Amino acid sequence: MPDHEFTCYNLPFGALGFISHVLTYYTLVCLWYGRKPLWPFKKVDNTKLDLILGGIGVSVCIIMSIFTMINCKNTWQLLVIAIWKMSMSLLNGLTALHVAILIVHNNDMEKAMEEMRERRSSEDVVEASEAAPEVENVEEPRPVAIIQSKKAIWWVLLYLPGMIAGMAGLMNLVVKVGNRMPDVVRLTIAFYFIVGAGLLVGFAAALIICWQGGGAPLKVAVTGFASAVVMFIVLGAFYSDWCLGLMLDNLLGTPSSDTSAFYWTYFVAKRLTMFSL
């Protein structure tokens, strides 16, 4: 595959792509737990700003990913990798939007409960004082509306098809350039060794438990398999960053002068959800 065909790909890769994915994973975990990415010790509560940030971020990333797909239309491998990165941007932005909507619903519930509590208190205060004047008025336990922010984790299912397609394209590139880029082959072997080791450990633990007559070997095997899948999903993004960095002979992942504006606009837009308040 000619090296000049790689120049159509203008999304983050290499070390900068790795940093971008680390920040994305961190932001997702914080939002799944309803926490502020910039200050995870506090809960997210500024829904209007979050809706704006999530909407702008996901819109800009989608538009720029589409531009990259159009530029790489003659190289299907890079096109599906761009789809993969767009899926990650969708996961990031839609998670922020979903959590913000859940908070709006939570605030509406708390407001409705507060109004109901005040109305009931004003209606019952006279009856309560006449029925038991000698008993000190005890404050009724306050119901709490829980923000079920972990529901937003289901957006991962939207990410998986794009990741599978992108990984297929990346593996095709690895096969094409592997004979002249041994570092790419070594990186690929290391990646699949780590994922495979996690899978083998899970099944080995299940066999040991079964041999010793312990309980729930199936549960252990399923847990090991699930852990390997999670490792493949999480580490796959990191693997793609370094693999593309090696292929493009640019491990840092810095953009060229004519694409730097496009590159950094995408990079910053993807970080907007970190400012969820």
C-alpha positions as CSV (number, residue, x, y, z in Angstrom):
1,M,0.0,0.0,0.0
2,P,1.6,3.4,-1.0
3,D,2.5,5.6,1.9
4,H,0.9,8.6,0.3
5,E,-2.6,7.0,0.7
6,F,-2.2,7.5,4.5
7,T,-2.2,11.3,4.1
8,C,-6.0,11.4,3.8
9,Y,-6.3,10.4,7.5
10,N,-6.4,13.5,9.6
11,L,-7.8,12.2,12.9
12,P,-5.7,11.8,16.1
13,F,-3.3,8.9,16.2
14,G,0.0,8.0,17.8
15,A,0.8,9.5,21.2
16,L,-1.7,12.3,20.8
17,G,-4.4,9.8,19.9
18,F,-3.5,7.7,22.9
19,I,-3.8,10.7,25.2
20,S,-7.1,11.5,23.5
21,H,-8.5,8.0,24.2
22,V,-7.3,8.1,27.8
23,L,-9.1,11.3,28.4
24,T,-12.2,9.9,26.6
25,Y,-12.3,6.8,28.8
26,Y,-11.8,8.9,31.9
27,T,-14.6,11.2,30.9
28,L,-17.0,8.3,30.2
29,V,-16.3,6.6,33.5
30,C,-16.9,9.9,35.4
31,L,-20.2,10.5,33.5
32,W,-21.4,7.0,34.0
33,Y,-21.1,7.6,37.7
34,G,-22.6,11.1,37.4
35,R,-19.4,12.9,38.4
36,K,-17.8,16.0,37.0
37,P,-14.7,15.0,34.9
38,L,-12.7,18.0,36.0
39,W,-13.7,17.5,39.7
40,P,-14.9,13.9,40.2
41,F,-15.6,14.4,43.9
42,K,-18.7,16.3,43.0
43,K,-21.8,15.3,41.0
44,V,-22.8,16.7,37.7
45,D,-25.7,19.2,38.1
46,N,-25.4,22.0,35.4
47,T,-27.6,20.4,32.8
48,K,-28.0,23.3,30.4
49,L,-24.2,23.7,29.9
50,D,-23.8,19.9,29.6
51,L,-26.4,19.7,26.9
52,I,-24.7,22.5,24.9
53,L,-21.2,21.0,25.3
54,G,-22.4,17.5,24.4
55,G,-24.3,18.7,21.4
56,I,-21.5,20.8,20.0
57,G,-18.8,18.2,20.7
58,V,-20.6,15.3,19.0
59,S,-21.7,17.5,16.1
60,V,-18.2,18.8,15.3
61,C,-16.6,15.4,15.7
62,I,-19.2,13.7,13.4
63,I,-18.8,16.4,10.7
64,M,-15.0,16.1,10.8
65,S,-15.1,12.3,10.8
66,I,-17.3,12.4,7.7
67,F,-14.8,14.8,6.0
68,T,-12.0,12.2,6.7
69,M,-14.2,9.4,5.4
70,I,-14.8,11.4,2.2
71,N,-11.0,12.0,1.8
72,C,-10.3,8.4,2.4
73,K,-13.0,7.0,0.2
74,N,-10.5,5.3,-2.1
75,T,-8.8,3.5,0.9
76,W,-11.5,1.5,2.5
77,Q,-9.3,0.5,5.4
78,L,-8.8,4.1,6.5
79,L,-12.5,4.9,5.8
80,V,-13.7,2.2,8.3
81,I,-11.1,3.3,10.8
82,A,-12.5,6.8,10.6
83,I,-16.0,5.3,11.2
84,W,-14.5,3.6,14.3
85,K,-13.3,6.9,15.6
86,M,-16.6,8.6,14.8
87,S,-18.3,5.8,16.8
88,M,-16.1,6.7,19.8
89,S,-17.0,10.4,19.4
90,L,-20.7,9.4,19.3
91,L,-20.3,7.3,22.5
92,N,-18.6,10.2,24.2
93,G,-21.1,12.9,23.1
94,L,-24.3,10.9,23.5
95,T,-23.2,9.7,27.0
96,A,-22.8,13.4,28.0
97,L,-26.2,14.3,26.5
98,H,-27.9,11.2,28.1
99,V,-26.5,12.0,31.6
100,A,-27.6,15.7,31.2
101,I,-31.2,14.6,30.3
102,L,-31.3,12.2,33.3
103,I,-30.3,15.1,35.5
104,V,-33.1,17.2,34.1
105,H,-35.5,14.4,34.9
106,N,-34.0,14.0,38.3
107,N,-34.4,17.7,39.1
108,D,-38.0,17.7,37.9
109,M,-38.7,14.7,40.2
110,E,-37.1,16.5,43.2
111,K,-39.0,19.7,42.5
112,A,-42.3,17.7,42.3
113,M,-41.6,15.9,45.5
114,E,-40.6,19.1,47.3
115,E,-43.9,20.7,46.3
116,M,-45.9,17.7,47.3
117,R,-44.1,17.6,50.7
118,E,-44.8,21.3,51.4
119,R,-48.4,20.9,50.4
120,R,-48.9,17.9,52.6
121,S,-47.1,19.5,55.5
122,S,-49.3,22.6,55.4
123,E,-52.5,20.5,55.2
124,D,-51.5,18.2,58.1
125,V,-49.9,20.5,60.5
126,V,-53.1,21.4,62.3
127,E,-54.4,17.8,62.5
128,A,-51.0,16.6,63.7
129,S,-50.8,19.1,66.5
130,E,-54.4,18.3,67.7
131,A,-54.0,14.6,67.5
132,A,-50.7,14.4,69.4
133,P,-49.9,17.7,71.0
134,E,-47.5,16.2,73.5
135,V,-45.3,14.5,70.9
136,E,-42.5,16.6,69.3
137,N,-42.9,17.0,65.6
138,V,-40.4,14.7,63.8
139,E,-39.3,15.5,60.3
140,E,-40.4,12.9,57.8
141,P,-37.6,11.1,55.9
142,R,-37.0,12.9,52.6
143,P,-37.3,10.7,49.5
144,V,-34.3,11.1,47.2
145,A,-34.5,11.0,43.4
146,I,-31.5,9.0,42.2
147,I,-29.7,9.9,39.1
148,Q,-29.4,6.6,37.2
149,S,-26.5,7.8,35.1
150,K,-25.2,4.3,34.6
151,K,-28.0,3.8,32.1
152,A,-25.8,5.8,29.7
153,I,-23.4,2.9,29.5
154,W,-25.7,1.2,27.0
155,W,-24.4,3.6,24.3
156,V,-21.3,1.3,24.2
157,L,-23.5,-1.0,22.0
158,L,-23.5,1.8,19.4
159,Y,-19.7,1.9,19.5
160,L,-19.1,-1.9,19.0
161,P,-20.1,-2.1,15.2
162,G,-17.9,0.8,14.3
163,M,-15.0,-0.7,16.3
164,I,-15.4,-4.1,14.7
165,A,-15.4,-2.5,11.2
166,G,-12.4,-0.3,12.1
167,M,-10.4,-3.2,13.5
168,A,-11.1,-5.3,10.4
169,G,-9.7,-2.4,8.3
170,L,-6.7,-2.0,10.6
171,M,-5.9,-5.7,10.5
172,N,-6.0,-5.6,6.7
173,L,-3.4,-2.7,6.8
174,V,-1.2,-4.7,9.2
175,V,-1.2,-7.6,6.7
176,K,-0.3,-5.3,3.8
177,V,2.6,-3.5,5.6
178,G,3.7,-6.2,8.0
179,N,6.5,-7.5,5.7
180,R,8.3,-4.1,5.7
181,M,7.3,-2.9,9.2
182,P,8.3,-5.5,11.8
183,D,7.4,-3.1,14.6
184,V,3.8,-3.2,13.5
185,V,3.8,-7.0,13.7
186,R,5.4,-7.0,17.1
187,L,2.9,-4.5,18.4
188,T,0.0,-6.7,17.0
189,I,1.4,-9.8,18.6
190,A,1.7,-8.1,22.0
191,F,-1.9,-6.8,21.7
192,Y,-3.4,-10.1,21.0
193,F,-1.2,-11.8,23.5
194,I,-2.5,-9.6,26.3
195,V,-6.1,-10.1,25.3
196,G,-5.6,-13.9,24.8
197,A,-3.9,-14.2,28.2
198,G,-6.9,-12.6,29.9
199,L,-9.2,-15.1,28.1
200,L,-7.0,-18.1,29.0
201,V,-6.7,-17.0,32.7
202,G,-10.5,-16.9,32.9
203,F,-11.0,-20.4,31.5
204,A,-8.1,-21.8,33.5
205,A,-9.6,-20.5,36.7
206,A,-12.9,-22.2,35.7
207,L,-11.2,-25.5,35.1
208,I,-9.4,-25.4,38.4
209,I,-12.6,-24.6,40.3
210,C,-14.4,-27.4,38.5
211,W,-11.6,-29.9,39.2
212,Q,-11.5,-29.0,42.9
213,G,-15.3,-29.4,43.1
214,G,-15.9,-25.7,43.8
215,G,-19.0,-23.8,42.8
216,A,-19.9,-21.7,39.8
217,P,-17.2,-22.6,37.3
218,L,-19.4,-21.4,34.5
219,K,-19.7,-18.0,36.2
220,V,-15.9,-17.7,36.4
221,A,-15.5,-18.7,32.8
222,V,-18.1,-16.1,31.7
223,T,-16.4,-13.5,33.8
224,G,-13.0,-14.3,32.3
225,F,-14.5,-14.1,28.8
226,A,-16.2,-10.8,29.5
227,S,-13.0,-9.5,30.9
228,A,-11.1,-10.4,27.7
229,V,-13.8,-8.7,25.6
230,V,-13.5,-5.5,27.7
231,M,-9.7,-5.6,27.4
232,F,-10.1,-6.0,23.6
233,I,-12.5,-3.0,23.4
234,V,-10.5,-0.8,25.7
235,L,-7.0,-1.7,24.5
236,G,-8.1,-1.8,20.8
237,A,-8.3,2.0,20.7
238,F,-4.8,2.3,22.1
239,Y,-3.5,-0.4,19.8
240,S,-4.9,1.5,16.8
241,D,-3.3,4.8,17.9
242,W,0.2,3.3,18.1
243,C,-0.2,1.1,15.0
244,L,-1.2,4.0,12.9
245,G,1.7,6.0,14.4
246,L,4.1,3.3,13.3
247,M,2.6,3.0,9.8
248,L,2.7,6.8,9.3
249,D,6.2,7.0,10.8
250,N,4.9,9.6,13.3
251,L,4.7,8.1,16.8
252,L,3.9,11.5,18.3
253,G,0.9,11.9,16.0
254,T,1.5,15.6,15.2
255,P,-0.5,16.8,12.2
256,S,1.1,18.5,9.1
257,S,0.9,22.2,8.8
258,D,-1.9,22.1,6.2
259,T,-4.2,19.9,8.4
260,S,-3.3,21.2,11.9
261,A,-6.4,23.4,12.1
262,F,-8.7,20.5,11.2
263,Y,-6.8,18.1,13.6
264,W,-6.8,20.4,16.7
265,T,-10.5,21.4,16.2
266,Y,-11.4,17.8,16.3
267,F,-9.2,17.2,19.3
268,V,-10.7,20.1,21.3
269,A,-14.3,19.3,20.3
270,K,-13.9,15.8,21.6
271,R,-12.7,17.2,24.9
272,L,-15.7,19.5,25.5
273,T,-17.6,16.8,27.5
274,M,-14.8,17.0,30.1
275,F,-16.2,20.4,31.1
276,S,-19.6,18.8,32.1
277,L,-20.6,20.7,35.3
